[in-house]
Amino acid sequence: MNDFVPAGGEAIPIGTLKSRIISFNPNFAERVPKGWLKFLRSNTVEWNIIEDPPESANWKIEQSDGAGGSSSEPVQQPSAELYATLLRQNGWRFAMAESLLAVYEIVADRSETWLDRQTTVDIVIDECEPGTDERDVTHTLIALAASGVTQFDETEDIKRYRVTPNIGDDVLLDQYDAALLSRLISGCDRKAVPFDPKVAQPLLLGAGDDKRIKRVVKLARKMNKQYLARRAASEG
């Protein structure tokens, strides 16, 4: 997108930027049907979004020094809120410890059977308390899959899976937290944000003692390294 914003020049209205991009790629409008300003805020590490005049609805955008000049982009200070935003931008689904353990126990009881996601959701809802939200169950199942405790059957057109049985609560929480930190490491690298596991501690489900954090971070870096290797292999 640097090609659409003049480096070192005056800021341009965001509407002008949008028109330039759509004229180059008409399909772009379909991918960002609404929330254009929100999209820019979450994807413009190299640019500054400004109000002209302040507190008005006239937004403009300009390249920052990091994109068009010699000085470097200011480093964003890490915080739990910023980390949570990075994780959501990278598709992470947060889960509560109680829900994660409960859903795992239900699904693990059927670990000998391959199940599609909707069937699994129906089973979990049937065994949970009345009023259990289907979306929450789905997000928890996605979190289990991201935690690396799920096996997938690739032989069918419909994706089916089952969880690895007999995983203790502490191990499962370790897997979840490590997977979260692995995803966070990728997000921090992509957005040039320092990674500090202590700052991320409020986002974790397990205990926050130093010994455990070091163990989980070590596992997270291993997961991240494996992910990068798989991605490099898929890209040839």
N, C-alpha and C positions, 0 to 999 in steps of 0.2 A: 504493500500500500504506500510505500515511500514515494512511488512514482506519481501519486496523485496529490501530494502535499509538497509545495516548494521548500527546499532546504534553505535556511538562512533568509527567507523572505518574510512577507507579511502573513499573518494568520488569515485563513480563509474560512468562510461560514461552513458549518457542518453540512448544511443542505447542499452546498456546492460540491463538497467532497462526495456526498452520497450520489449526486447526479453524475459525477465523473465516473464513479465506480460502476454504476448501473449501465451507463452508456458503453462501457468497456465490456461488462459481463451482465446482461439482463437477468440471468438466473440468480444473481446475488440478492436481489430484492426478495425472492422467495425464501432464501435461507435466513434472512433477518426480517421477518414480516412486521415485527414491532419491537419496541425497545431499542431503537437505533443508538440513542445516547448511552444506554446501559451497555450495549455491545461494544461501543468505543471505549468506555471506561474500563472494561474488562480485558481489552485486547490491545490497548495503545500504550505499551511500555515505552515506545520511542517518541511519543508525541505528547504535547500538553493540550488539555482541553480547557478553554478559558471562557469567561463570560464577558461580553462586550455590549453595553457597560456592565459592571458588576451588579448582581442580583436581578438581571434581566433574563429574558428567555432567548436572547440572541447569542447562541453558542458558536464559538470558533475553535479551530484546531490549528496547531503549528508544530513543526518538528522541534524536538528538544535539542539541546546541545549534544546529547549523546548520539542523535541521528544525523545532525547536519553540521556540527562544529567539532572542535577539538577536545572540549571538556567532556567528562564522563557523566553518565546518567546517575543522579543521586540514588544511593542505595536505600531501598525501603527497609525500615526498621521492622523486624519480625514481631508479630504478636499472635496470640491465639486466634483473634478475629481474622487477621490476614491469612493465616494458615488455613482456617476453615473455608475462607473464600477460594483459595487456591485449590483446595481439595474438591470443592463443589464444581469448580471450573474443569477439573480433571475427571469428573464423573463419579466421585466417591459418594457412597451412600452411608450415612451415619446410622448407627444402631445403638440401642441401649443394651447394657450388659445382660439384664434380666431377660429381655426379649431374645437376644442372640443365643443365650444358653437354653432357653425354653424351646425355641424353634429348632435348634440343633438336636435336642433330645427327641423331639417328635419325629424329625426326619431320619435320625440315626436308627430309630426302631425299625425303619423300612429300608435299611441300607443294602439289602440283598435285591431290591427291586429298582429298576430304572424308571424314573418318573419325569414327566414333562413339568414345566414350571406351574402351569395353571392347576394341574392335578395336585401338586404339592401344596400350593396355596390353599386349595379347598380342604385338604386334609388338615393342615395346620389350623385354619379357622374353625373347623369342626371340633377340634380338640382344645381350643383356647376358650377363654371366657367370652360370653356373649358380648357383642359389640366390638370385637376385635376388627380393626381396620385392615381391609385387604391391601391397601397401598403400603401400610407399615410392614405387613408380612412380606410383601414382595421386596421391599427395600432390605429387610433383614436377610432374605434368601440371597439377594445380590451381594450383601456384605459377607455372608458365609462363603459364597463362591470366590469373592475377592481375597478371602483369607487363606485360600489354598487348601481347603478341606473337602473340596468337591471334585468328583470325577465325572467326566462327560463322555457320553456315548455318541460317537461321531458317525455311526453306521446308519442312522435313520435321518430322514429329512427333517423331522421335528426334533429339536435338541432336547435330549433327556439327560438326566444326571442323578447322582446319588452322593451322599456324603461318606467320608471315611468314618467308620464307627469307632467307639471306645476311646474318644479323645476327652481327656479330663478338662475340667473347667478352666484351670490355670493355663493349660497348653492352648486351649481355644482362644482365650483372651490374648495370650501372647501372639498367636497367629494373626488375629484381627489387628492388634496394635502395630505389629510389624508391617502388615500389608498397608495400613494407613500411612505409616511413616515412609514406606517405600514410595507410595504414590505422592506423598508430600515432597520427598527429595526430588522427584521428577519435576513437580510443579515449581519448586524453588529454583532449580537449575534453569527452567524455561523462562522464568520471570526475573532472574538475577536477584533473588531474595535469599539472604543468609538462612541456613538451616540450623536451628537450635532445638534439640530434642526437649530441653527443659521448658522452653516456651510452648512446645506442643503438648506438654503433659496434660493440661486440662481437657484435651480432645481424646485422650486414651481411656480405655475401659478398665485396665488392670491397675494394680498398685503402682505408686509413683516413687518407690525407693530407688536409690541410685543404682544398686546392683541389678535390679530388674530392668531399668531403663537402658543400661549398657547392654544387657543381653538382647533386649528387643531391638535396639538400634543396630546391633551386629547382624541380627537376622534380617532386618529391613534392608540393610546395604547389600546383603547377599541376594535378597529377592530383587532388588533394583538392578543389580548386575546381571542376573538371569534374564530379567525383562529386556534390558538393553541388548543382550546377546540374541534373544529371540527376534527382536525387532530388526537388528542388523541382518540376521539370517533371512528374514522374510523380505527384506529390501534388496537382497542379493549382494 
